[in-house]
Amino acid sequence: MTRREQIIQILTKEEKSAQQLANDFHVELFEILEDLKHIKYSIKPKKLVMKPAQCRKCRFKFKERSKVKTPSKCPRCRSEWITASLFRVE
Ligand SMILES: [Zn+2]
C-alpha cells in the first residue's frame, strides 16, 4: 500500500492534521501536503473534508481555502495560537 492509500484509510477513520500525519509517517510536512493535494483529486466520489484552522484566542475561523497548510498568524488578533486544520475522508 502506498503512503497515500494509507493516509486515505487513516482519514476515513479519524480526523488528523497534516502535521500529525507527518509525525505518524516520519516524513516532512511538505510531503504530506503534497499527498493531501493529490488525494483531494484522486478519491472522487469520496471527499477530502477540511475543518478549517481556528484562532484559539479570539475564535477567528480561517476560511476554507485551497491551501492545506495551517496559517501561522491570526489576521484579527495576531495571535500565533492556532489550531491546525483537520482533515478527514467522507
Ligand atoms: Zn485571533
PDB file of the backbone (N, CA, C, O) and the ligand in Angstrom, with CONECT records:
HET     ZN  A 101       1
ATOM      1  N   MET A   1       0.851  -1.196   0.000  1.00  0.00           N
ATOM      2  CA  MET A   1       0.000   0.000   0.000  1.00  0.00           C
ATOM      3  C   MET A   1       0.889   1.250   0.000  1.00  0.00           C
ATOM      4  O   MET A   1       1.876   1.321   0.732  1.00  0.00           O
ATOM      5  N   THR A   2       0.535   2.198  -0.804  1.00  0.00           N
ATOM      6  CA  THR A   2       1.324   3.434  -0.827  1.00  0.00           C
ATOM      7  C   THR A   2       0.956   4.309   0.364  1.00  0.00           C
ATOM      8  O   THR A   2      -0.048   4.081   1.040  1.00  0.00           O
ATOM      9  N   ARG A   3       1.787   5.309   0.602  1.00  0.00           N
ATOM     10  CA  ARG A   3       1.505   6.201   1.718  1.00  0.00           C
ATOM     11  C   ARG A   3       0.176   6.920   1.508  1.00  0.00           C
ATOM     12  O   ARG A   3      -0.589   7.126   2.450  1.00  0.00           O
ATOM     13  N   ARG A   4      -0.085   7.296   0.268  1.00  0.00           N
ATOM     14  CA  ARG A   4      -1.352   7.996   0.010  1.00  0.00           C
ATOM     15  C   ARG A   4      -2.553   7.109   0.319  1.00  0.00           C
ATOM     16  O   ARG A   4      -3.552   7.580   0.864  1.00  0.00           O
ATOM     17  N   GLU A   5      -2.459   5.851  -0.023  1.00  0.00           N
ATOM     18  CA  GLU A   5      -3.564   4.929   0.297  1.00  0.00           C
ATOM     19  C   GLU A   5      -3.720   4.773   1.803  1.00  0.00           C
ATOM     20  O   GLU A   5      -4.834   4.699   2.320  1.00  0.00           O
ATOM     21  N   GLN A   6      -2.588   4.726   2.499  1.00  0.00           N
ATOM     22  CA  GLN A   6      -2.650   4.611   3.962  1.00  0.00           C
ATOM     23  C   GLN A   6      -3.274   5.866   4.580  1.00  0.00           C
ATOM     24  O   GLN A   6      -4.061   5.782   5.524  1.00  0.00           O
ATOM     25  N   ILE A   7      -2.912   7.019   4.035  1.00  0.00           N
ATOM     26  CA  ILE A   7      -3.480   8.269   4.552  1.00  0.00           C
ATOM     27  C   ILE A   7      -4.998   8.261   4.363  1.00  0.00           C
ATOM     28  O   ILE A   7      -5.743   8.655   5.261  1.00  0.00           O
ATOM     29  N   ILE A   8      -5.446   7.814   3.203  1.00  0.00           N
ATOM     30  CA  ILE A   8      -6.889   7.760   2.944  1.00  0.00           C
ATOM     31  C   ILE A   8      -7.562   6.862   3.978  1.00  0.00           C
ATOM     32  O   ILE A   8      -8.621   7.199   4.508  1.00  0.00           O
ATOM     33  N   GLN A   9      -6.942   5.722   4.259  1.00  0.00           N
ATOM     34  CA  GLN A   9      -7.502   4.797   5.260  1.00  0.00           C
ATOM     35  C   GLN A   9      -7.592   5.447   6.638  1.00  0.00           C
ATOM     36  O   GLN A   9      -8.613   5.351   7.320  1.00  0.00           O
ATOM     37  N   ILE A  10      -6.523   6.099   7.027  1.00  0.00           N
ATOM     38  CA  ILE A  10      -6.496   6.741   8.348  1.00  0.00           C
ATOM     39  C   ILE A  10      -7.569   7.822   8.437  1.00  0.00           C
ATOM     40  O   ILE A  10      -8.305   7.898   9.421  1.00  0.00           O
ATOM     41  N   LEU A  11      -7.652   8.659   7.400  1.00  0.00           N
ATOM     42  CA  LEU A  11      -8.583   9.789   7.444  1.00  0.00           C
ATOM     43  C   LEU A  11     -10.039   9.354   7.282  1.00  0.00           C
ATOM     44  O   LEU A  11     -10.956  10.133   7.543  1.00  0.00           O
ATOM     45  N   THR A  12     -10.242   8.131   6.860  1.00  0.00           N
ATOM     46  CA  THR A  12     -11.597   7.602   6.812  1.00  0.00           C
ATOM     47  C   THR A  12     -12.079   7.303   8.228  1.00  0.00           C
ATOM     48  O   THR A  12     -13.270   7.378   8.526  1.00  0.00           O
ATOM     49  N   LYS A  13     -11.115   6.960   9.098  1.00  0.00           N
ATOM     50  CA  LYS A  13     -11.467   6.583  10.467  1.00  0.00           C
ATOM     51  C   LYS A  13     -11.413   7.741  11.440  1.00  0.00           C
ATOM     52  O   LYS A  13     -12.218   7.806  12.369  1.00  0.00           O
ATOM     53  N   GLU A  14     -10.476   8.658  11.244  1.00  0.00           N
ATOM     54  CA  GLU A  14     -10.341   9.757  12.204  1.00  0.00           C
ATOM     55  C   GLU A  14      -9.829  11.032  11.547  1.00  0.00           C
ATOM     56  O   GLU A  14      -9.255  11.012  10.459  1.00  0.00           O
ATOM     57  N   GLU A  15     -10.057  12.139  12.245  1.00  0.00           N
ATOM     58  CA  GLU A  15      -9.566  13.440  11.777  1.00  0.00           C
ATOM     59  C   GLU A  15      -8.125  13.619  12.211  1.00  0.00           C
ATOM     60  O   GLU A  15      -7.756  13.297  13.340  1.00  0.00           O
ATOM     61  N   LYS A  16      -7.320  14.136  11.303  1.00  0.00           N
ATOM     62  CA  LYS A  16      -5.923  14.402  11.658  1.00  0.00           C
ATOM     63  C   LYS A  16      -5.459  15.674  10.972  1.00  0.00           C
ATOM     64  O   LYS A  16      -5.959  16.052   9.913  1.00  0.00           O
ATOM     65  N   SER A  17      -4.498  16.318  11.595  1.00  0.00           N
ATOM     66  CA  SER A  17      -3.880  17.464  10.934  1.00  0.00           C
ATOM     67  C   SER A  17      -2.732  16.959  10.068  1.00  0.00           C
ATOM     68  O   SER A  17      -2.243  15.843  10.243  1.00  0.00           O
ATOM     69  N   ALA A  18      -2.319  17.796   9.145  1.00  0.00           N
ATOM     70  CA  ALA A  18      -1.208  17.413   8.275  1.00  0.00           C
ATOM     71  C   ALA A  18       0.048  17.145   9.106  1.00  0.00           C
ATOM     72  O   ALA A  18       0.822  16.240   8.794  1.00  0.00           O
ATOM     73  N   GLN A  19       0.242  17.923  10.151  1.00  0.00           N
ATOM     74  CA  GLN A  19       1.425  17.731  10.995  1.00  0.00           C
ATOM     75  C   GLN A  19       1.381  16.389  11.720  1.00  0.00           C
ATOM     76  O   GLN A  19       2.405  15.718  11.850  1.00  0.00           O
ATOM     77  N   GLN A  20       0.199  15.999  12.192  1.00  0.00           N
ATOM     78  CA  GLN A  20       0.077  14.693  12.849  1.00  0.00           C
ATOM     79  C   GLN A  20       0.423  13.566  11.875  1.00  0.00           C
ATOM     80  O   GLN A  20       1.101  12.604  12.235  1.00  0.00           O
ATOM     81  N   LEU A  21      -0.049  13.702  10.648  1.00  0.00           N
ATOM     82  CA  LEU A  21       0.253  12.689   9.639  1.00  0.00           C
ATOM     83  C   LEU A  21       1.753  12.634   9.357  1.00  0.00           C
ATOM     84  O   LEU A  21       2.333  11.558   9.212  1.00  0.00           O
ATOM     85  N   ALA A  22       2.366  13.809   9.281  1.00  0.00           N
ATOM     86  CA  ALA A  22       3.813  13.861   9.045  1.00  0.00           C
ATOM     87  C   ALA A  22       4.550  13.139  10.176  1.00  0.00           C
ATOM     88  O   ALA A  22       5.519  12.421   9.928  1.00  0.00           O
ATOM     89  N   ASN A  23       4.095  13.327  11.408  1.00  0.00           N
ATOM     90  CA  ASN A  23       4.710  12.638  12.542  1.00  0.00           C
ATOM     91  C   ASN A  23       4.501  11.128  12.444  1.00  0.00           C
ATOM     92  O   ASN A  23       5.429  10.349  12.664  1.00  0.00           O
ATOM     93  N   ASP A  24       3.276  10.723  12.111  1.00  0.00           N
ATOM     94  CA  ASP A  24       2.953   9.300  12.000  1.00  0.00           C
ATOM     95  C   ASP A  24       3.833   8.594  10.969  1.00  0.00           C
ATOM     96  O   ASP A  24       4.294   7.474  11.190  1.00  0.00           O
ATOM     97  N   PHE A  25       4.054   9.262   9.853  1.00  0.00           N
ATOM     98  CA  PHE A  25       4.794   8.622   8.761  1.00  0.00           C
ATOM     99  C   PHE A  25       6.281   8.979   8.775  1.00  0.00           C
ATOM    100  O   PHE A  25       7.038   8.528   7.916  1.00  0.00           O
ATOM    101  N   HIS A  26       6.688   9.775   9.736  1.00  0.00           N
ATOM    102  CA  HIS A  26       8.089  10.197   9.841  1.00  0.00           C
ATOM    103  C   HIS A  26       8.578  10.818   8.538  1.00  0.00           C
ATOM    104  O   HIS A  26       9.650  10.481   8.035  1.00  0.00           O
ATOM    105  N   VAL A  27       7.782  11.720   8.010  1.00  0.00           N
ATOM    106  CA  VAL A  27       8.196  12.446   6.809  1.00  0.00           C
ATOM    107  C   VAL A  27       8.016  13.942   7.060  1.00  0.00           C
ATOM    108  O   VAL A  27       7.438  14.351   8.067  1.00  0.00           O
ATOM    109  N   GLU A  28       8.514  14.737   6.140  1.00  0.00           N
ATOM    110  CA  GLU A  28       8.381  16.183   6.272  1.00  0.00           C
ATOM    111  C   GLU A  28       6.953  16.609   5.966  1.00  0.00           C
ATOM    112  O   GLU A  28       6.239  15.968   5.195  1.00  0.00           O
ATOM    113  N   LEU A  29       6.560  17.720   6.601  1.00  0.00           N
ATOM    114  CA  LEU A  29       5.206  18.233   6.425  1.00  0.00           C
ATOM    115  C   LEU A  29       4.867  18.476   4.944  1.00  0.00           C
ATOM    116  O   LEU A  29       3.756  18.182   4.501  1.00  0.00           O
ATOM    117  N   PHE A  30       5.822  19.008   4.194  1.00  0.00           N
ATOM    118  CA  PHE A  30       5.511  19.337   2.795  1.00  0.00           C
ATOM    119  C   PHE A  30       5.155  18.089   1.983  1.00  0.00           C
ATOM    120  O   PHE A  30       4.388  18.165   1.024  1.00  0.00           O
ATOM    121  N   GLU A  31       5.712  16.949   2.369  1.00  0.00           N
ATOM    122  CA  GLU A  31       5.392  15.707   1.649  1.00  0.00           C
ATOM    123  C   GLU A  31       3.935  15.315   1.874  1.00  0.00           C
ATOM    124  O   GLU A  31       3.249  14.856   0.960  1.00  0.00           O
ATOM    125  N   ILE A  32       3.477  15.506   3.118  1.00  0.00           N
ATOM    126  CA  ILE A  32       2.076  15.219   3.437  1.00  0.00           C
ATOM    127  C   ILE A  32       1.152  16.198   2.712  1.00  0.00           C
ATOM    128  O   ILE A  32       0.092  15.816   2.215  1.00  0.00           O
ATOM    129  N   LEU A  33       1.566  17.459   2.658  1.00  0.00           N
ATOM    130  CA  LEU A  33       0.736  18.453   1.971  1.00  0.00           C
ATOM    131  C   LEU A  33       0.598  18.105   0.493  1.00  0.00           C
ATOM    132  O   LEU A  33      -0.467  18.287  -0.097  1.00  0.00           O
ATOM    133  N   GLU A  34       1.667  17.610  -0.095  1.00  0.00           N
ATOM    134  CA  GLU A  34       1.606  17.154  -1.488  1.00  0.00           C
ATOM    135  C   GLU A  34       0.638  15.980  -1.615  1.00  0.00           C
ATOM    136  O   GLU A  34      -0.185  15.927  -2.530  1.00  0.00           O
ATOM    137  N   ASP A  35       0.756  15.038  -0.675  1.00  0.00           N
ATOM    138  CA  ASP A  35      -0.136  13.873  -0.682  1.00  0.00           C
ATOM    139  C   ASP A  35      -1.598  14.312  -0.591  1.00  0.00           C
ATOM    140  O   ASP A  35      -2.450  13.820  -1.329  1.00  0.00           O
ATOM    141  N   LEU A  36      -1.876  15.242   0.322  1.00  0.00           N
ATOM    142  CA  LEU A  36      -3.259  15.672   0.527  1.00  0.00           C
ATOM    143  C   LEU A  36      -3.811  16.349  -0.724  1.00  0.00           C
ATOM    144  O   LEU A  36      -4.966  16.142  -1.097  1.00  0.00           O
ATOM    145  N   LYS A  37      -2.973  17.158  -1.365  1.00  0.00           N
ATOM    146  CA  LYS A  37      -3.411  17.812  -2.597  1.00  0.00           C
ATOM    147  C   LYS A  37      -3.782  16.770  -3.645  1.00  0.00           C
ATOM    148  O   LYS A  37      -4.787  16.884  -4.345  1.00  0.00           O
ATOM    149  N   HIS A  38      -2.944  15.765  -3.724  1.00  0.00           N
ATOM    150  CA  HIS A  38      -3.165  14.708  -4.706  1.00  0.00           C
ATOM    151  C   HIS A  38      -4.416  13.896  -4.355  1.00  0.00           C
ATOM    152  O   HIS A  38      -5.238  13.587  -5.218  1.00  0.00           O
ATOM    153  N   ILE A  39      -4.536  13.562  -3.069  1.00  0.00           N
ATOM    154  CA  ILE A  39      -5.667  12.754  -2.599  1.00  0.00           C
ATOM    155  C   ILE A  39      -6.991  13.458  -2.901  1.00  0.00           C
ATOM    156  O   ILE A  39      -7.968  12.838  -3.323  1.00  0.00           O
ATOM    157  N   LYS A  40      -6.988  14.759  -2.674  1.00  0.00           N
ATOM    158  CA  LYS A  40      -8.183  15.562  -2.888  1.00  0.00           C
ATOM    159  C   LYS A  40      -8.812  15.298  -4.267  1.00  0.00           C
ATOM    160  O   LYS A  40     -10.033  15.251  -4.413  1.00  0.00           O
ATOM    161  N   TYR A  41      -7.938  15.128  -5.270  1.00  0.00           N
ATOM    162  CA  TYR A  41      -8.457  14.952  -6.624  1.00  0.00           C
ATOM    163  C   TYR A  41      -8.577  13.491  -7.026  1.00  0.00           C
ATOM    164  O   TYR A  41      -9.208  13.174  -8.035  1.00  0.00           O
ATOM    165  N   SER A  42      -7.983  12.609  -6.254  1.00  0.00           N
ATOM    166  CA  SER A  42      -7.942  11.213  -6.692  1.00  0.00           C
ATOM    167  C   SER A  42      -8.960  10.315  -5.987  1.00  0.00           C
ATOM    168  O   SER A  42      -9.111   9.152  -6.362  1.00  0.00           O
ATOM    169  N   ILE A  43      -9.663  10.834  -4.972  1.00  0.00           N
ATOM    170  CA  ILE A  43     -10.555   9.943  -4.219  1.00  0.00           C
ATOM    171  C   ILE A  43     -12.026  10.096  -4.600  1.00  0.00           C
ATOM    172  O   ILE A  43     -12.896   9.514  -3.953  1.00  0.00           O
ATOM    173  N   LYS A  44     -12.306  10.869  -5.639  1.00  0.00           N
ATOM    174  CA  LYS A  44     -13.699  11.015  -6.049  1.00  0.00           C
ATOM    175  C   LYS A  44     -14.313   9.655  -6.314  1.00  0.00           C
ATOM    176  O   LYS A  44     -13.620   8.796  -6.859  1.00  0.00           O
ATOM    177  N   PRO A  45     -15.574   9.399  -5.964  1.00  0.00           N
ATOM    178  CA  PRO A  45     -16.570  10.350  -5.456  1.00  0.00           C
ATOM    179  C   PRO A  45     -16.475  10.643  -3.957  1.00  0.00           C
ATOM    180  O   PRO A  45     -17.297  11.392  -3.431  1.00  0.00           O
ATOM    181  N   LYS A  46     -15.488  10.068  -3.258  1.00  0.00           N
ATOM    182  CA  LYS A  46     -15.325  10.460  -1.859  1.00  0.00           C
ATOM    183  C   LYS A  46     -14.767  11.873  -1.810  1.00  0.00           C
ATOM    184  O   LYS A  46     -14.350  12.445  -2.817  1.00  0.00           O
ATOM    185  N   LYS A  47     -14.776  12.419  -0.579  1.00  0.00           N
ATOM    186  CA  LYS A  47     -14.326  13.802  -0.452  1.00  0.00           C
ATOM    187  C   LYS A  47     -13.291  13.929   0.648  1.00  0.00           C
ATOM    188  O   LYS A  47     -13.396  13.288   1.694  1.00  0.00           O
ATOM    189  N   LEU A  48     -12.292  14.758   0.403  1.00  0.00           N
ATOM    190  CA  LEU A  48     -11.377  15.133   1.469  1.00  0.00           C
ATOM    191  C   LEU A  48     -11.957  16.397   2.109  1.00  0.00           C
ATOM    192  O   LEU A  48     -12.008  17.459   1.488  1.00  0.00           O
ATOM    193  N   VAL A  49     -12.385  16.259   3.345  1.00  0.00           N
ATOM    194  CA  VAL A  49     -13.038  17.384   4.021  1.00  0.00           C
ATOM    195  C   VAL A  49     -12.046  18.045   4.961  1.00  0.00           C
ATOM    196  O   VAL A  49     -11.356  17.367   5.722  1.00  0.00           O
ATOM    197  N   MET A  50     -11.974  19.353   4.909  1.00  0.00           N
ATOM    198  CA  MET A  50     -11.083  20.077   5.784  1.00  0.00           C
ATOM    199  C   MET A  50     -11.873  20.903   6.780  1.00  0.00           C
ATOM    200  O   MET A  50     -12.727  21.710   6.414  1.00  0.00           O
ATOM    201  N   LYS A  51     -11.566  20.683   8.048  1.00  0.00           N
ATOM    202  CA  LYS A  51     -12.145  21.515   9.091  1.00  0.00           C
ATOM    203  C   LYS A  51     -11.174  22.669   9.264  1.00  0.00           C
ATOM    204  O   LYS A  51     -10.015  22.455   9.618  1.00  0.00           O
ATOM    205  N   PRO A  52     -11.633  23.895   9.018  1.00  0.00           N
ATOM    206  CA  PRO A  52     -10.678  24.998   8.961  1.00  0.00           C
ATOM    207  C   PRO A  52      -9.948  25.246  10.278  1.00  0.00           C
ATOM    208  O   PRO A  52     -10.456  24.953  11.361  1.00  0.00           O
ATOM    209  N   ALA A  53      -8.770  25.782  10.151  1.00  0.00           N
ATOM    210  CA  ALA A  53      -7.992  26.179  11.321  1.00  0.00           C
ATOM    211  C   ALA A  53      -8.719  27.288  12.076  1.00  0.00           C
ATOM    212  O   ALA A  53      -9.496  28.050  11.500  1.00  0.00           O
ATOM    213  N   GLN A  54      -8.451  27.360  13.372  1.00  0.00           N
ATOM    214  CA  GLN A  54      -9.137  28.362  14.176  1.00  0.00           C
ATOM    215  C   GLN A  54      -8.166  29.000  15.170  1.00  0.00           C
ATOM    216  O   GLN A  54      -7.283  28.337  15.715  1.00  0.00           O
ATOM    217  N   CYS A  55      -8.354  30.303  15.392  1.00  0.00           N
ATOM    218  CA  CYS A  55      -7.551  31.006  16.393  1.00  0.00           C
ATOM    219  C   CYS A  55      -8.095  30.639  17.770  1.00  0.00           C
ATOM    220  O   CYS A  55      -9.296  30.742  18.021  1.00  0.00           O
ATOM    221  N   ARG A  56      -7.204  30.211  18.655  1.00  0.00           N
ATOM    222  CA  ARG A  56      -7.680  29.778  19.974  1.00  0.00           C
ATOM    223  C   ARG A  56      -7.861  30.949  20.914  1.00  0.00           C
ATOM    224  O   ARG A  56      -8.408  30.794  22.006  1.00  0.00           O
ATOM    225  N   LYS A  57      -7.413  32.099  20.507  1.00  0.00           N
ATOM    226  CA  LYS A  57      -7.539  33.258  21.371  1.00  0.00           C
ATOM    227  C   LYS A  57      -8.872  33.975  21.119  1.00  0.00           C
ATOM    228  O   LYS A  57      -9.639  34.207  22.054  1.00  0.00           O
ATOM    229  N   CYS A  58      -9.141  34.323  19.868  1.00  0.00           N
ATOM    230  CA  CYS A  58     -10.348  35.112  19.590  1.00  0.00           C
ATOM    231  C   CYS A  58     -11.389  34.295  18.820  1.00  0.00           C
ATOM    232  O   CYS A  58     -12.447  34.810  18.458  1.00  0.00           O
ATOM    233  N   ARG A  59     -11.081  33.016  18.574  1.00  0.00           N
ATOM    234  CA  ARG A  59     -12.024  32.103  17.901  1.00  0.00           C
ATOM    235  C   ARG A  59     -12.246  32.438  16.427  1.00  0.00           C
ATOM    236  O   ARG A  59     -13.187  31.942  15.808  1.00  0.00           O
ATOM    237  N   PHE A  60     -11.393  33.263  15.881  1.00  0.00           N
ATOM    238  CA  PHE A  60     -11.494  33.565  14.459  1.00  0.00           C
ATOM    239  C   PHE A  60     -11.327  32.279  13.664  1.00  0.00           C
ATOM    240  O   PHE A  60     -10.412  31.492  13.908  1.00  0.00           O
ATOM    241  N   LYS A  61     -12.228  32.080  12.708  1.00  0.00           N
ATOM    242  CA  LYS A  61     -12.151  30.869  11.887  1.00  0.00           C
ATOM    243  C   LYS A  61     -11.560  31.196  10.532  1.00  0.00           C
ATOM    244  O   LYS A  61     -12.033  32.084   9.824  1.00  0.00           O
ATOM    245  N   PHE A  62     -10.541  30.476  10.195  1.00  0.00           N
ATOM    246  CA  PHE A  62      -9.941  30.675   8.880  1.00  0.00           C
ATOM    247  C   PHE A  62     -10.838  30.023   7.841  1.00  0.00           C
ATOM    248  O   PHE A  62     -11.276  28.885   8.007  1.00  0.00           O
ATOM    249  N   LYS A  63     -11.102  30.746   6.788  1.00  0.00           N
ATOM    250  CA  LYS A  63     -11.971  30.230   5.748  1.00  0.00           C
ATOM    251  C   LYS A  63     -11.324  29.039   5.075  1.00  0.00           C
ATOM    252  O   LYS A  63     -10.105  28.951   4.935  1.00  0.00           O
ATOM    253  N   GLU A  64     -12.166  28.153   4.678  1.00  0.00           N
ATOM    254  CA  GLU A  64     -11.672  27.011   3.933  1.00  0.00           C
ATOM    255  C   GLU A  64     -11.104  27.497   2.600  1.00  0.00           C
ATOM    256  O   GLU A  64     -11.772  28.213   1.855  1.00  0.00           O
ATOM    257  N   ARG A  65      -9.886  27.107   2.314  1.00  0.00           N
ATOM    258  CA  ARG A  65      -9.305  27.524   1.038  1.00  0.00           C
ATOM    259  C   ARG A  65      -8.541  26.366   0.447  1.00  0.00           C
ATOM    260  O   ARG A  65      -8.403  25.300   1.047  1.00  0.00           O
ATOM    261  N   SER A  66      -8.054  26.612  -0.744  1.00  0.00           N
ATOM    262  CA  SER A  66      -7.366  25.523  -1.429  1.00  0.00           C
ATOM    263  C   SER A  66      -6.064  25.161  -0.717  1.00  0.00           C
ATOM    264  O   SER A  66      -5.593  24.026  -0.782  1.00  0.00           O
ATOM    265  N   LYS A  67      -5.503  26.149  -0.044  1.00  0.00           N
ATOM    266  CA  LYS A  67      -4.260  25.912   0.695  1.00  0.00           C
ATOM    267  C   LYS A  67      -4.506  24.943   1.841  1.00  0.00           C
ATOM    268  O   LYS A  67      -5.448  25.128   2.612  1.00  0.00           O
ATOM    269  N   VAL A  68      -3.687  23.925   1.965  1.00  0.00           N
ATOM    270  CA  VAL A  68      -3.920  22.952   3.027  1.00  0.00           C
ATOM    271  C   VAL A  68      -3.063  23.222   4.258  1.00  0.00           C
ATOM    272  O   VAL A  68      -3.222  22.568   5.289  1.00  0.00           O
ATOM    273  N   LYS A  69      -2.170  24.171   4.148  1.00  0.00           N
ATOM    274  CA  LYS A  69      -1.276  24.444   5.258  1.00  0.00           C
ATOM    275  C   LYS A  69      -1.959  25.283   6.340  1.00  0.00           C
ATOM    276  O   LYS A  69      -2.778  26.150   6.037  1.00  0.00           O
ATOM    277  N   THR A  70      -1.619  25.019   7.591  1.00  0.00           N
ATOM    278  CA  THR A  70      -2.176  25.803   8.692  1.00  0.00           C
ATOM    279  C   THR A  70      -1.562  27.197   8.696  1.00  0.00           C
ATOM    280  O   THR A  70      -0.342  27.343   8.621  1.00  0.00           O
ATOM    281  N   PRO A  71      -2.418  28.231   8.785  1.00  0.00           N
ATOM    282  CA  PRO A  71      -1.868  29.586   8.831  1.00  0.00           C
ATOM    283  C   PRO A  71      -1.078  29.789  10.120  1.00  0.00           C
ATOM    284  O   PRO A  71      -1.347  29.118  11.117  1.00  0.00           O
ATOM    285  N   SER A  72      -0.126  30.688  10.117  1.00  0.00           N
ATOM    286  CA  SER A  72       0.727  30.835  11.297  1.00  0.00           C
ATOM    287  C   SER A  72       0.273  31.967  12.208  1.00  0.00           C
ATOM    288  O   SER A  72       0.634  32.008  13.384  1.00  0.00           O
ATOM    289  N   LYS A  73      -0.523  32.887  11.659  1.00  0.00           N
ATOM    290  CA  LYS A  73      -0.928  34.036  12.463  1.00  0.00           C
ATOM    291  C   LYS A  73      -2.400  34.369  12.246  1.00  0.00           C
ATOM    292  O   LYS A  73      -2.926  34.233  11.141  1.00  0.00           O
ATOM    293  N   CYS A  74      -3.055  34.806  13.319  1.00  0.00           N
ATOM    294  CA  CYS A  74      -4.438  35.237  13.199  1.00  0.00           C
ATOM    295  C   CYS A  74      -4.487  36.654  12.629  1.00  0.00           C
ATOM    296  O   CYS A  74      -3.815  37.546  13.147  1.00  0.00           O
ATOM    297  N   PRO A  75      -5.276  36.876  11.564  1.00  0.00           N
ATOM    298  CA  PRO A  75      -5.347  38.215  10.976  1.00  0.00           C
ATOM    299  C   PRO A  75      -6.106  39.204  11.864  1.00  0.00           C
ATOM    300  O   PRO A  75      -5.986  40.416  11.685  1.00  0.00           O
ATOM    301  N   ARG A  76      -6.880  38.697  12.812  1.00  0.00           N
ATOM    302  CA  ARG A  76      -7.692  39.587  13.634  1.00  0.00           C
ATOM    303  C   ARG A  76      -6.952  40.034  14.891  1.00  0.00           C
ATOM    304  O   ARG A  76      -6.876  41.230  15.174  1.00  0.00           O
ATOM    305  N   CYS A  77      -6.408  39.083  15.643  1.00  0.00           N
ATOM    306  CA  CYS A  77      -5.759  39.460  16.905  1.00  0.00           C
ATOM    307  C   CYS A  77      -4.257  39.220  16.889  1.00  0.00           C
ATOM    308  O   CYS A  77      -3.571  39.504  17.871  1.00  0.00           O
ATOM    309  N   ARG A  78      -3.749  38.704  15.789  1.00  0.00           N
ATOM    310  CA  ARG A  78      -2.310  38.472  15.596  1.00  0.00           C
ATOM    311  C   ARG A  78      -1.751  37.385  16.508  1.00  0.00           C
ATOM    312  O   ARG A  78      -0.535  37.250  16.644  1.00  0.00           O
ATOM    313  N   SER A  79      -2.616  36.630  17.115  1.00  0.00           N
ATOM    314  CA  SER A  79      -2.150  35.525  17.933  1.00  0.00           C
ATOM    315  C   SER A  79      -1.544  34.442  17.043  1.00  0.00           C
ATOM    316  O   SER A  79      -1.954  34.271  15.895  1.00  0.00           O
ATOM    317  N   GLU A  80      -0.570  33.718  17.579  1.00  0.00           N
ATOM    318  CA  GLU A  80       0.003  32.604  16.830  1.00  0.00           C
ATOM    319  C   GLU A  80      -0.467  31.279  17.406  1.00  0.00           C
ATOM    320  O   GLU A  80       0.059  30.215  17.079  1.00  0.00           O
ATOM    321  N   TRP A  81      -1.465  31.369  18.265  1.00  0.00           N
ATOM    322  CA  TRP A  81      -2.009  30.189  18.912  1.00  0.00           C
ATOM    323  C   TRP A  81      -3.157  29.680  18.040  1.00  0.00           C
ATOM    324  O   TRP A  81      -4.320  30.005  18.281  1.00  0.00           O
ATOM    325  N   ILE A  82      -2.830  28.899  17.048  1.00  0.00           N
ATOM    326  CA  ILE A  82      -3.785  28.487  16.033  1.00  0.00           C
ATOM    327  C   ILE A  82      -3.943  26.971  16.063  1.00  0.00           C
ATOM    328  O   ILE A  82      -2.951  26.242  16.066  1.00  0.00           O
ATOM    329  N   THR A  83      -5.153  26.507  16.085  1.00  0.00           N
ATOM    330  CA  THR A  83      -5.344  25.060  15.960  1.00  0.00           C
ATOM    331  C   THR A  83      -5.201  24.685  14.486  1.00  0.00           C
ATOM    332  O   THR A  83      -5.620  25.427  13.598  1.00  0.00           O
ATOM    333  N   ALA A  84      -4.620  23.557  14.253  1.00  0.00           N
ATOM    334  CA  ALA A  84      -4.362  23.129  12.877  1.00  0.00           C
ATOM    335  C   ALA A  84      -5.650  22.759  12.154  1.00  0.00           C
ATOM    336  O   ALA A  84      -6.636  22.368  12.778  1.00  0.00           O
ATOM    337  N   SER A  85      -5.626  22.888  10.845  1.00  0.00           N
ATOM    338  CA  SER A  85      -6.736  22.378  10.037  1.00  0.00           C
ATOM    339  C   SER A  85      -6.762  20.863  10.154  1.00  0.00           C
ATOM    340  O   SER A  85      -5.719  20.211  10.112  1.00  0.00           O
ATOM    341  N   LEU A  86      -7.946  20.312  10.298  1.00  0.00           N
ATOM    342  CA  LEU A  86      -8.074  18.853  10.408  1.00  0.00           C
ATOM    343  C   LEU A  86      -8.695  18.294   9.153  1.00  0.00           C
ATOM    344  O   LEU A  86      -9.583  18.903   8.556  1.00  0.00           O
ATOM    345  N   PHE A  87      -8.225  17.140   8.760  1.00  0.00           N
ATOM    346  CA  PHE A  87      -8.700  16.517   7.531  1.00  0.00           C
ATOM    347  C   PHE A  87      -9.397  15.201   7.817  1.00  0.00           C
ATOM    348  O   PHE A  87      -9.043  14.484   8.753  1.00  0.00           O
ATOM    349  N   ARG A  88     -10.383  14.897   7.008  1.00  0.00           N
ATOM    350  CA  ARG A  88     -10.980  13.577   7.059  1.00  0.00           C
ATOM    351  C   ARG A  88     -11.533  13.244   5.681  1.00  0.00           C
ATOM    352  O   ARG A  88     -11.751  14.120   4.844  1.00  0.00           O
ATOM    353  N   VAL A  89     -11.751  11.955   5.474  1.00  0.00           N
ATOM    354  CA  VAL A  89     -12.285  11.497   4.196  1.00  0.00           C
ATOM    355  C   VAL A  89     -13.709  11.016   4.420  1.00  0.00           C
ATOM    356  O   VAL A  89     -13.970  10.207   5.311  1.00  0.00           O
ATOM    357  N   GLU A  90     -14.614  11.512   3.616  1.00  0.00           N
ATOM    358  CA  GLU A  90     -16.016  11.070   3.720  1.00  0.00           C
ATOM    359  C   GLU A  90     -16.463  10.445   2.427  1.00  0.00           C
ATOM    360  O   GLU A  90     -17.609  10.011   2.315  1.00  0.00           O
TER     361      GLU A  90
HETATM  362 ZN    ZN A 101      -7.311  35.637  16.822  1.00  0.00          ZN2+
END
